[in-house]
């Protein structure tokens, strides 16, 4: 990747990023709305921290680790990247609305395809397009028409600990938006090592996770681990000189709790369940997001 502004670092994400990156925030909101996607409660912070660190992505090959159907893969594809979308949960029946706009294919065709055909997706009843046969037929037709995005998304349903179908040093970068924390402290080093294996020298792993002040701990409602600065340095093998702002942990956390923009824009799904990062939609942050950038040498 060789983006001149990228370096090893750990940064708790300040809410000031929302104003500093206002144009990007607006662009991401517009894209998510057009794709009928909701943001996790802090994901805008994560995204506007990660994306500028990638520099120009046109023509680059980038892994989105723990991608689901999240917005960053579609954003990078619109900017001309080939994004390998990796998640252990299957997206074989990816809703057709994504295929209408983006070039999407599966990495593997056998023994189990990573991506079903539009017709098979409709047959499986997971097209994301409610309605009769006529509506489904129109969805299929549109999904087979030329897409607008210049890049592509390659669906790869696989555990991050074993990217067996991706060669050593074959991607320009790996991004991960609040996904790696769903690995235990015992497994996360294996995931980081495997992600590092596939990145070219000069490229980087740019990820966001949950931050912990003094001890690693598990946030049960969201099934995610929060990690201290010491644990992040060890797991990502960062040098002692890599800068951090963990010394401002309490100040940054207070600013996050007082952030009306994030508080007033909680996604609807938070209000329907207690098993998420903001149970039952009550604004009460129990952790704050932290970004880690690891340059591969």
C-alpha positions as CSV (number, residue, x, y, z in Angstrom):
1,X,0.0,0.0,0.0
2,X,2.9,2.4,0.9
3,X,0.6,5.2,2.0
4,X,3.1,7.8,3.3
5,X,1.0,8.9,6.2
6,X,0.5,5.4,7.8
7,X,2.4,4.2,10.8
8,X,2.1,1.9,13.8
9,X,-0.3,3.4,16.4
10,X,-3.0,2.9,18.9
11,X,-5.7,5.6,19.3
12,X,-8.8,5.8,21.3
13,X,-11.2,7.4,18.9
14,X,-12.1,11.0,19.8
15,X,-15.6,12.2,19.0
16,X,-13.9,15.3,17.4
17,X,-13.4,13.0,14.4
18,X,-17.0,13.4,13.5
19,X,-16.5,17.1,12.9
20,X,-13.0,16.8,11.5
21,X,-14.3,14.3,8.9
22,X,-17.7,15.8,8.3
23,X,-17.7,15.3,4.5
24,X,-16.8,11.7,4.9
25,X,-19.4,11.2,7.6
26,X,-22.1,12.6,5.3
27,X,-20.9,10.4,2.4
28,X,-21.1,7.3,4.6
29,X,-24.5,8.2,5.9
30,X,-25.8,8.7,2.3
31,X,-24.3,5.3,1.2
32,X,-25.7,3.4,4.2
33,X,-29.1,4.9,3.7
34,X,-29.2,3.9,0.0
35,X,-28.3,0.4,1.0
36,X,-30.7,0.2,3.9
37,X,-27.9,-0.3,6.4
38,X,-27.7,0.9,10.0
39,X,-24.6,1.9,11.8
40,X,-23.4,0.4,15.1
41,X,-23.5,3.1,17.8
42,X,-19.8,4.1,17.4
43,X,-19.2,2.8,13.8
44,X,-19.0,6.3,12.2
45,X,-16.1,7.0,14.5
46,X,-14.5,3.7,13.4
47,X,-15.0,4.3,9.7
48,X,-13.7,7.9,9.6
49,X,-10.6,6.7,11.5
50,X,-9.9,3.7,9.3
51,X,-10.7,5.1,5.8
52,X,-8.2,8.1,5.7
53,X,-5.4,5.7,6.7
54,X,-5.8,3.7,3.5
55,X,-5.0,6.6,1.2
56,X,-6.0,6.0,-2.5
57,X,-7.6,2.6,-2.8
58,X,-8.4,2.4,-6.5
59,X,-6.9,-0.8,-7.9
60,X,-5.9,-2.1,-4.5
61,X,-6.9,-5.5,-3.1
62,X,-8.2,-5.1,0.5
63,X,-9.7,-7.6,3.0
64,X,-12.6,-6.5,5.1
65,X,-12.2,-8.9,8.1
66,X,-15.5,-9.7,9.9
67,X,-17.3,-7.9,7.1
68,X,-20.9,-9.1,7.4
69,X,-22.8,-6.8,5.1
70,X,-21.2,-3.7,6.7
71,X,-20.8,-0.4,4.8
72,X,-17.0,-0.2,4.5
73,X,-16.7,-2.9,1.9
74,X,-19.2,-1.2,-0.4
75,X,-17.6,2.2,0.2
76,X,-14.2,0.9,-0.8
77,X,-15.7,-0.9,-3.9
78,X,-17.2,2.4,-5.0
79,X,-13.7,3.9,-4.7
80,X,-12.3,1.3,-7.0
81,X,-10.9,-1.4,-4.7
82,X,-11.3,-5.1,-4.9
83,X,-12.6,-6.0,-1.5
84,X,-12.4,-9.6,-0.2
85,X,-15.3,-9.7,2.3
86,X,-14.5,-12.3,4.9
87,X,-16.9,-13.4,7.7
88,X,-17.4,-16.8,9.3
89,X,-21.2,-16.3,9.0
90,X,-22.4,-17.2,5.5
91,X,-23.5,-14.5,3.0
92,X,-24.3,-17.0,0.3
93,X,-27.8,-15.5,0.0
94,X,-26.6,-11.9,-0.1
95,X,-29.6,-9.6,-0.6
96,X,-30.0,-8.6,-4.2
97,X,-30.0,-4.9,-3.5
98,X,-26.2,-5.1,-3.1
99,X,-25.7,-7.0,-6.4
100,X,-27.7,-4.3,-8.2
101,X,-25.1,-1.7,-7.5
102,X,-21.8,-3.6,-7.0
103,X,-19.9,-6.3,-8.8
104,X,-20.2,-9.2,-6.4
105,X,-18.9,-12.7,-6.8
106,X,-18.0,-15.6,-4.5
107,X,-14.4,-16.6,-4.0
108,X,-15.2,-20.3,-4.2
109,X,-17.7,-22.2,-6.3
110,X,-17.2,-25.6,-4.7
111,X,-17.8,-27.7,-2.7
112,X,-20.1,-25.0,-1.2
113,X,-20.4,-21.7,-3.1
114,X,-19.5,-18.6,-1.2
115,X,-22.3,-16.8,-3.1
116,X,-25.4,-18.3,-4.6
117,X,-26.8,-17.0,-7.9
118,X,-29.6,-14.4,-7.7
119,X,-32.1,-17.0,-8.8
120,X,-31.0,-19.4,-6.0
121,X,-31.1,-16.6,-3.5
122,X,-34.7,-15.8,-4.4
123,X,-35.6,-19.5,-4.3
124,X,-34.1,-19.7,-0.8
125,X,-36.4,-16.8,0.2
126,X,-33.7,-14.5,1.3
127,X,-33.6,-11.9,-1.5
128,X,-34.4,-9.0,0.8
129,X,-37.1,-8.0,-1.6
130,X,-40.6,-8.7,-0.2
131,X,-43.4,-9.1,-2.8
132,X,-44.7,-11.5,-5.4
133,X,-43.0,-13.3,-8.2
134,X,-43.1,-10.1,-10.4
135,X,-41.1,-8.1,-7.9
136,X,-38.6,-10.9,-7.5
137,X,-38.2,-11.2,-11.2
138,X,-37.4,-7.5,-11.5
139,X,-34.8,-7.9,-8.7
140,X,-33.1,-10.7,-10.5
141,X,-33.1,-8.6,-13.8
142,X,-31.6,-5.6,-12.1
143,X,-29.0,-7.7,-10.2
144,X,-27.8,-9.1,-13.6
145,X,-27.5,-5.7,-15.2
146,X,-24.2,-3.7,-15.3
147,X,-23.3,-2.3,-11.8
148,X,-22.2,1.2,-11.1
149,X,-19.3,0.7,-8.8
150,X,-15.8,0.5,-10.4
151,X,-14.4,-1.9,-7.8
152,X,-15.7,-5.3,-6.7
153,X,-16.6,-7.3,-3.6
154,X,-15.6,-10.9,-3.3
155,X,-17.5,-12.9,-0.8
156,X,-15.5,-15.4,1.3
157,X,-17.3,-17.2,4.1
158,X,-14.4,-18.3,6.3
159,X,-13.0,-18.1,9.8
160,X,-10.4,-15.4,10.1
161,X,-8.0,-17.8,11.8
162,X,-7.7,-19.8,8.5
163,X,-7.6,-17.8,5.3
164,X,-6.6,-20.9,3.4
165,X,-7.6,-19.6,0.0
166,X,-5.6,-16.3,0.2
167,X,-1.9,-16.4,-0.6
168,X,0.9,-14.9,1.5
169,X,1.6,-11.2,0.9
170,X,-1.2,-10.9,-1.7
171,X,-3.4,-8.0,-0.3
172,X,-2.6,-4.4,0.1
173,X,-4.4,-3.9,3.4
174,X,-6.8,-5.4,5.9
175,X,-9.5,-3.4,7.5
176,X,-11.8,-4.5,10.4
177,X,-14.6,-2.5,11.9
178,X,-15.4,-3.6,15.4
179,X,-15.1,-7.3,14.6
180,X,-11.9,-8.6,16.0
181,X,-13.1,-8.1,19.6
182,X,-15.5,-11.0,19.1
183,X,-12.4,-13.3,19.3
184,X,-11.2,-14.4,22.7
185,X,-7.9,-13.2,24.1
186,X,-6.6,-16.7,23.4
187,X,-7.7,-16.7,19.7
188,X,-7.1,-13.1,18.8
189,X,-3.3,-13.4,18.4
190,X,-3.9,-16.2,15.9
191,X,-6.3,-14.1,13.9
192,X,-3.9,-11.1,13.9
193,X,-1.0,-13.4,12.8
194,X,-3.1,-14.9,9.9
195,X,-4.2,-11.4,8.8
196,X,-0.6,-10.3,8.8
197,X,0.4,-13.3,6.7
198,X,-1.6,-12.2,3.7
199,X,-0.6,-8.5,3.7
200,X,2.1,-7.2,1.4
201,X,5.2,-5.6,3.0
202,X,4.4,-1.9,3.4
203,X,0.7,-2.6,3.8
204,X,-1.2,-2.4,7.1
205,X,-3.8,-4.0,9.3
206,X,-6.2,-1.2,10.3
207,X,-8.7,-2.3,12.9
208,X,-11.0,-1.0,15.6
209,X,-11.9,-2.8,18.8
210,X,-13.1,-2.0,22.3
211,X,-10.8,-0.3,24.7
212,X,-10.3,-1.2,28.4
213,X,-8.6,1.1,30.9
214,X,-6.9,-1.3,33.4
215,X,-7.9,-4.9,32.7
216,X,-9.2,-6.8,29.7
217,X,-12.9,-7.5,30.1
218,X,-15.8,-9.1,28.3
219,X,-18.9,-7.0,27.4
220,X,-21.6,-9.6,27.5
221,X,-24.4,-7.8,25.8
222,X,-22.4,-7.3,22.6
223,X,-20.2,-10.5,23.0
224,X,-17.1,-8.4,22.7
225,X,-13.8,-8.1,24.5
226,X,-12.3,-4.8,25.6
227,X,-8.5,-4.6,25.6
228,X,-6.0,-2.6,27.4
229,X,-3.2,-0.7,25.7
230,X,-0.7,-3.4,27.0
231,X,-2.8,-6.2,25.5
232,X,-3.2,-4.5,22.2
233,X,0.6,-3.8,21.9
234,X,1.3,-7.5,22.7
235,X,-1.4,-9.0,20.4
236,X,-0.6,-6.7,17.4
237,X,3.2,-6.9,18.1
238,X,3.5,-3.1,18.1
239,X,6.8,-1.4,19.0
240,X,7.1,0.5,22.3
241,X,7.5,3.7,20.3
242,X,4.1,3.3,18.6
243,X,2.1,6.4,19.8
244,X,-1.0,6.2,21.8
245,X,-3.5,8.4,23.6
246,X,-4.5,6.0,26.4
247,X,-3.2,8.5,28.9
248,X,-6.3,10.5,28.0
249,X,-8.6,7.5,28.5
250,X,-11.0,9.1,31.1
251,X,-11.2,12.5,29.3
252,X,-12.0,10.8,26.0
253,X,-14.6,8.5,27.6
254,X,-16.4,11.5,29.1
255,X,-16.5,13.2,25.7
256,X,-18.0,10.1,24.2
257,X,-20.7,9.9,26.9
258,X,-21.6,13.5,26.1
259,X,-21.7,13.1,22.4
260,X,-25.2,14.1,21.3
261,X,-24.6,13.2,17.6
262,X,-24.1,9.5,18.4
263,X,-26.7,9.5,21.2
264,X,-29.4,11.0,19.1
265,X,-28.8,8.7,16.1
266,X,-28.9,5.3,17.6
267,X,-30.0,2.7,15.1
268,X,-33.5,1.2,15.5
269,X,-32.3,-2.3,16.2
270,X,-30.8,-1.2,19.5
271,X,-34.3,-0.5,20.9
272,X,-35.5,-4.0,20.2
273,X,-33.0,-6.1,22.2
274,X,-30.7,-6.2,25.2
275,X,-28.0,-8.2,23.3
276,X,-26.1,-5.5,21.7
277,X,-23.6,-2.7,22.4
278,X,-26.3,-0.3,23.6
279,X,-29.0,-2.6,25.3
280,X,-32.6,-1.5,24.7
281,X,-31.5,1.8,23.2
282,X,-30.4,3.4,26.4
283,X,-27.5,5.7,25.8
284,X,-25.0,4.4,28.3
285,X,-21.6,3.7,26.8
286,X,-19.7,1.0,28.8
287,X,-16.6,1.0,26.6
288,X,-15.1,3.2,23.9
289,X,-13.7,2.3,20.5
290,X,-10.0,2.2,19.9
291,X,-8.1,2.0,16.6
292,X,-5.0,0.0,15.9
293,X,-2.8,0.3,12.9
294,X,-0.1,-2.3,12.3
295,X,2.3,-1.8,9.4
296,X,3.7,-5.0,7.9
297,X,7.4,-4.9,7.3
